[in-house]
């Protein structure tokens, strides 16, 4: 709430934890005078169900082009799991950046 009250443009440069998103937090983020992309992390394929659930909340509040995911590959994941995460993001029309 305090960030919104400043009226200043806000940008988070790190990947936020999309698993922690709920309706209240999503509304607060979407109401900010936000400059740039909302960046989240998708590090583990096991998190796909919660990310899918939270996308239903998030996509009602912001445009697809405003959302980007960081995808860390090759660290505690198999190639199959890495491909599954990227495929999921592509299917949902979300931008992503892959880190090795």
N, C-alpha and C positions, 0 to 999 in steps of 0.2 A: 504494500500500500504506500509506503514511504517513497519508493522509487517513482510511482505514478504521480504522486503529489508534487514532485520536483518539476514535472513538465519537461524535463530534459530528455534528449534522445538517449536510449539505453542500448547497449550491445554486450552480449556475453560471448566471449571468444573461446571458451572451453566447452566441451560437450556436456550438456546437462543430462541428468539421469532420467530418461523417459519412463522408467519403471515406477518412479515416485509420483508421476503425474496423476492428478485427480481433477474432478470438475472445477473445484475452487482454485487450485493452482493454475490450471489451464486458463481460466478466465482472467486471473491476475496477469499472467504472462501476455495474453492476447490484448489486454487493455493498455499495456505499456506503450509509450511513444518509442517503439522499437525501430532500430536502424539496422537493416541487414537481415541475415538468415538466423532463424532459431536453430541452434546446433545441439544435437543430442548424440549419445553414444549407443551403439548396438554391438556389444562385445561378445555376447554369448547366445548361440542359437536356442538355448533352453529358455531364454527370455521372450521368445517370439510370441507366445500366447498373451503375455501381459502387454507387450508392445502393440499387438493387434487390437487388444481391448482399448488401450489408451488412444490409439489412432482414431477410433470412432468418436471419442470426445474431442480430440485435437482438430480433426479435419472439419468440424463444424464451426471452428473459431478462426482459423487462419487459412490462407491459400496454400496449395501444395508447394508452390515455388518458394515459399518462405521457410520451409522446413528442410533441414539437411541432417544427415546422420554420418557420424564418423564410424568406420568399420575397421577394427583392428584384426588383421588376418595373420594366420600362421603362428599365433601365440595362444596356447591352450585350446586350439581348435584344429579340426581336420580340414582338408581342402573341400570335402563335401559340405561340411558345416558352413564354411566361408561362402561357398557358392549359394547355399540355401538362404543365407542372410541377404546377400546382394540381390538374388532373384526375388525375394520377398519385397525388398525396397523398390525394385524396378516395377514389380506388379502393382504396387501401391502408388506409383508415379511420384516417388520421392527421390530427391537428390542425395548423393552420398559421396564421401571421400574415403578411399581405401588407404590404410596405413599398413606397411609391412614391418 
